[in-house]
Amino acid sequence: MSIIPFDDRDGVIWFDGALIPWREARLHILSHGLHYASCVFEGERAYNGAIFKMDEHHRRLHASANILGFEIPYTVEQINAASMAVLRENGLVDAYVRPVAWRGSEMMGVSAQETRIHVAIAAWPWPSYFSPEMRAKGIRLMRAPYRRPSPECAPVHSKAAGLYMICTMSKHAAEAKGYHDCLMLDYRGRIAEATGANIFLLQDGVLHTPIPDCFLDGITRRTVIELARARGIEVVERAILPEELANTSEVFLTGTAAEVTPVGEIEGHTFKVGEVTRTLMDAYANAVRNPAEASAA
Ligand SMILES: Cc1ncc(COP(=O)(O)O)c(C=O)c1O
């Protein structure tokens, strides 16, 4: 597989207030965000030239930074406009959009009170997080070697770079064993989510999803709950134990990158890509391209 590195592409990236050539969007190696994970980001998708739930994503970017103790030096409206400019100037209509904010180089100890906050926004085509074949059959999940930490152990409600360390390690462990991703339990041993997406289980015609009290309450998760309820599908948010996989008929993941992705297997438990999953895959695919209809649903 030939890889085109992300630092060597054509186009422009918005960096601290201006669009600059893609390859020039660099930071110094002595940046606090790199050494101490004082960094937050967003993952968004544009469909037909419009970013789905753009305001929500950029409000979450601000909230994530506030949780980590810093302010994004641009308003939500400015980040909205900058994101749209990035799409326009790169000629992108359907794309993944990645805003990121981090502490700079003014201080290099643990304390970072005086660091400047930098913000960048990049966008690129990213058709599907999981391949169409995987999505058709349902992906295979392994039990993650790491658990989601408790709210006393980490800023769990921030989309903070540091929280992804255990996600990358878990995903690599899964890939090493031929799985596509991991099911992560939380610190109590309850089902939490995957490494970059939330999870739903269908049991006796009712959808169940964990309460997001120690992991990201995904924007896609909230959208899918609304879409399901609008279609008369009952959704229950509750604590879910891994033993319950035995009486679960369908499982799917939700996330901006993953959209609605069926799960075919979790370590020996198999699930069909059934009617409820297919209904919500279609409903989500329609909602992202017709957002006005979706919010009226
Ligand atoms: C760890 C994690 N959980 C859940 C989600 C789903 O969030 P959203 O639907 O807002 O993209 C993501 C993706 O951003 C994620 O990285």
The ligand as an ORCA input file, in Angstrom:
! r2SCAN-3c Opt
* xyz 0 1
  C     -13.682      7.898     21.424
  C     -14.843      8.374     20.625
  N     -16.090      8.088     21.042
  C     -17.164      8.478     20.336
  C     -17.046      9.188     19.173
  C     -18.260      9.613     18.410
  O     -18.418     11.003     18.486
  P     -19.139     11.812     17.333
  O     -20.378     11.088     17.018
  O     -19.403     13.149     17.965
  O     -18.219     11.885     16.195
  C     -15.772      9.504     18.695
  C     -15.589     10.258     17.450
  O     -15.432     11.437     17.458
  C     -14.649      9.108     19.449
  O     -13.405      9.398     19.019
*
